[in-house]
Amino acid sequence: MKIEFTEDQLCIRQMVRDVMEKEVLPHVETWESNELIPKEIFPTFAELGLFGMVIPETYGGAGIDYISSCLVIEEIARISASLAITISVHNSVGCYPVFKYGTDTQKQKYLLPLIKGEKIGCFAITEPNAGSDVAAIKTKAVKDGDTYILNGTKAWVTNGGFGGIAIIQAITDPAAGPKGISSFIVDSDSKGFIISKKEDKMGIRASATNEIILEDCRIPSENLLGKEGMGMRIALDALDGGRIGVAAQAIGISVAAVEKACEYAKARTSFGQNLADHQAIQFMLADAATKIESARLLTLKAAYLKDNNLRCAKEAAMAKLFASEASIDVTYKALQIFGAYGYSKEFPLERYSRDARVTTIYEGTSEIQRIVIAREILKAL
Ligand SMILES: Cc1cc2nc3c(=O)[nH]c(=O)nc-3n(C[C@H](O)[C@H](O)[C@H](O)COP(=O)(O)OP(=O)(O)OC[C@H]3O[C@@H](n4cnc5c(N)ncnc54)[C@H](O)[C@@H]3O)c2cc1C
């Protein structure tokens, strides 16, 4: 067993760190208060390969491995959690299902604009009355000649506000339960694709989260992804990658919080010494660093399995569960180290805490991750 990064992985990480500090850091607070990442910046990231990270070069992607993509998401989240989830979702549940399950024609038509950042990918399974209980979705896709007509409402769609390419899960066979769900590639230019309510969120405010209404949205039947009834399989497979991405996002937020807390603890004095000299503060930092390292190891293990085409449902769920819960704790402790200034918008600690909070909710709540992990271990033991 070798626990070290390759030259390429280190190089990609450094390159992304440099770009984030130069191109993104100066704008983060503006993006958050405007609740928008300007689309105009996307081609810059696309040129770096960030919009088709694990897609092979033959399809125009960057062809990097999942381990590198984790380092990339972590570095982005260290600066902007909103941008990290935008890019993670685009890659893991936007591009990946098209690459893995798409026909050659679908790949030619939809992958390239996604990779070039001309179209942003999103994934819509959640509905106003169906979140964790995916099988309870109501959106329907009815075959009509060589088209499908989609009707329903999708809620909380990350990147939904940009308009681009949506991977939509809809029921094609109501009698078949979860096996009656299918996946479709839907261009937001399609008639009846309505970008609706924008969510007013606690954190990651620059990330575009919208409701999408499908009103007699007619799409060519060739936009079915895989076969009818494969929707759950496609969604669960894509979500394994998505959960690895959220874990990496949570780690990046935690890293940023600890870096700031260390800096502050060395500069601020109380009772005649630096905060960093108080053992209580040192213990908080030590616990935070240990949690970050544990989260990173779990995440990289899941990424390693994915790189080797091995099943990683349990490991991705463990990584997401641990890294997300750790990030809530780490960001709160880092805020505590700042005292009152942690509670002020003058410093980013309050933003980190708000941003970390969502990581235990999306791409499956912590409770759902525990269900996945328990199911896997009970099956195996
Ligand atoms: C910012 C943001 C972005 C999102 N982006 C997307 C996206 O791009 N695409 C998309 O499809 N969805 C997205 N979601 C939706 C997200 O995946 C759901 O919110 C999540 O799956 C939980 O569903 P819910 O909110 O309906 O909660 P519910 O399913 O109603 O659950 C409520 C609570 O009950 C718990 N619970 C539910 N069932 C069980 C059970 N069986 N056992 C134990 N506890 C249970 C849950 O863990 C939770 O704590 C996003 C959400 C947010 C907040």
The ligand as an SDF file (V2000), in Angstrom:
LIG
                    3D

 53 58  0  0  0  0  0  0  0  0999 V2000
  -28.5610   23.2420   -1.4620 C   0  0  0  0  0  0  0  0  0  0  0  0
  -29.1790   21.9690   -1.9290 C   0  0  0  0  0  0  0  0  0  0  0  0
  -28.8930   21.5010   -3.2040 C   0  0  0  0  0  0  0  0  0  0  0  0
  -29.4850   20.3310   -3.6810 C   0  0  0  0  0  0  0  0  0  0  0  0
  -29.2090   19.8970   -4.9600 N   0  0  0  0  0  0  0  0  0  0  0  0
  -29.8950   18.8630   -5.4740 C   0  0  0  0  0  0  0  0  0  0  0  0
  -29.7290   18.4820   -6.8510 C   0  0  0  0  0  0  0  0  0  0  0  0
  -28.9080   19.0460   -7.5770 O   0  0  0  0  0  0  0  0  0  0  0  0
  -30.5170   17.4870   -7.3420 N   0  0  0  0  0  0  0  0  0  0  0  0
  -31.4180   16.8400   -6.5740 C   0  0  0  0  0  0  0  0  0  0  0  0
  -32.0900   15.9510   -7.0980 O   0  0  0  0  0  0  0  0  0  0  0  0
  -31.5810   17.1430   -5.2650 N   0  0  0  0  0  0  0  0  0  0  0  0
  -30.8500   18.1390   -4.6950 C   0  0  0  0  0  0  0  0  0  0  0  0
  -31.0160   18.4840   -3.3880 N   0  0  0  0  0  0  0  0  0  0  0  0
  -32.0000   17.7700   -2.5850 C   0  0  0  0  0  0  0  0  0  0  0  0
  -31.3480   16.8350   -1.5670 C   0  0  0  0  0  0  0  0  0  0  0  0
  -30.7260   15.7650   -2.1940 O   0  0  0  0  0  0  0  0  0  0  0  0
  -32.4610   16.4310   -0.5890 C   0  0  0  0  0  0  0  0  0  0  0  0
  -32.7480   17.5770    0.1810 O   0  0  0  0  0  0  0  0  0  0  0  0
  -32.0720   15.2770    0.2920 C   0  0  0  0  0  0  0  0  0  0  0  0
  -31.9910   14.0940   -0.4430 O   0  0  0  0  0  0  0  0  0  0  0  0
  -33.0610   15.0830    1.4500 C   0  0  0  0  0  0  0  0  0  0  0  0
  -34.3680   15.1040    0.9980 O   0  0  0  0  0  0  0  0  0  0  0  0
  -35.4510   16.0420    1.7100 P   0  0  0  0  0  0  0  0  0  0  0  0
  -34.8680   17.3800    1.8390 O   0  0  0  0  0  0  0  0  0  0  0  0
  -36.7230   15.8820    0.9710 O   0  0  0  0  0  0  0  0  0  0  0  0
  -35.6000   15.4700    3.1770 O   0  0  0  0  0  0  0  0  0  0  0  0
  -36.5540   14.2700    3.6210 P   0  0  0  0  0  0  0  0  0  0  0  0
  -36.3460   13.0970    2.7310 O   0  0  0  0  0  0  0  0  0  0  0  0
  -37.9190   14.7800    3.7910 O   0  0  0  0  0  0  0  0  0  0  0  0
  -35.9400   13.9400    5.0480 O   0  0  0  0  0  0  0  0  0  0  0  0
  -36.1430   14.7770    6.1730 C   0  0  0  0  0  0  0  0  0  0  0  0
  -35.3230   14.2210    7.3260 C   0  0  0  0  0  0  0  0  0  0  0  0
  -35.7470   12.8840    7.6110 O   0  0  0  0  0  0  0  0  0  0  0  0
  -34.6550   11.9870    7.5090 C   0  0  0  0  0  0  0  0  0  0  0  0
  -35.1140   10.7310    6.9350 N   0  0  0  0  0  0  0  0  0  0  0  0
  -35.8480   10.5340    5.8020 C   0  0  0  0  0  0  0  0  0  0  0  0
  -36.0370    9.2360    5.5900 N   0  0  0  0  0  0  0  0  0  0  0  0
  -35.4090    8.5700    6.5910 C   0  0  0  0  0  0  0  0  0  0  0  0
  -35.2490    7.1910    6.9320 C   0  0  0  0  0  0  0  0  0  0  0  0
  -35.7160    6.2010    6.1500 N   0  0  0  0  0  0  0  0  0  0  0  0
  -34.5440    6.8870    8.0420 N   0  0  0  0  0  0  0  0  0  0  0  0
  -34.0150    7.8700    8.8120 C   0  0  0  0  0  0  0  0  0  0  0  0
  -34.1420    9.1880    8.5640 N   0  0  0  0  0  0  0  0  0  0  0  0
  -34.8230    9.5280    7.4470 C   0  0  0  0  0  0  0  0  0  0  0  0
  -33.6570   12.6910    6.5870 C   0  0  0  0  0  0  0  0  0  0  0  0
  -32.3530   12.2130    6.7780 O   0  0  0  0  0  0  0  0  0  0  0  0
  -33.8430   14.1310    7.0240 C   0  0  0  0  0  0  0  0  0  0  0  0
  -33.0990   14.3680    8.1830 O   0  0  0  0  0  0  0  0  0  0  0  0
  -30.3830   19.6150   -2.8530 C   0  0  0  0  0  0  0  0  0  0  0  0
  -30.6320   20.0720   -1.5620 C   0  0  0  0  0  0  0  0  0  0  0  0
  -30.0370   21.2130   -1.0920 C   0  0  0  0  0  0  0  0  0  0  0  0
  -30.3230   21.6800    0.2940 C   0  0  0  0  0  0  0  0  0  0  0  0
  1  2  1  0
  2  3  1  0
  2 52  2  0
  3  4  2  0
  4  5  1  0
  4 50  1  0
  5  6  2  0
  6  7  1  0
  6 13  1  0
  7  8  2  0
  7  9  1  0
  9 10  1  0
 10 11  2  0
 10 12  1  0
 12 13  2  0
 13 14  1  0
 14 15  1  0
 14 50  1  0
 15 16  1  0
 16 17  1  0
 16 18  1  0
 18 19  1  0
 18 20  1  0
 20 21  1  0
 20 22  1  0
 22 23  1  0
 23 24  1  0
 24 25  2  0
 24 26  1  0
 24 27  1  0
 27 28  1  0
 28 29  2  0
 28 30  1  0
 28 31  1  0
 31 32  1  0
 32 33  1  0
 33 34  1  0
 33 48  1  0
 34 35  1  0
 35 36  1  0
 35 46  1  0
 36 37  1  0
 36 45  1  0
 37 38  2  0
 38 39  1  0
 39 40  1  0
 39 45  2  0
 40 41  1  0
 40 42  2  0
 42 43  1  0
 43 44  2  0
 44 45  1  0
 46 47  1  0
 46 48  1  0
 48 49  1  0
 50 51  2  0
 51 52  1  0
 52 53  1  0
M  END
$$$$
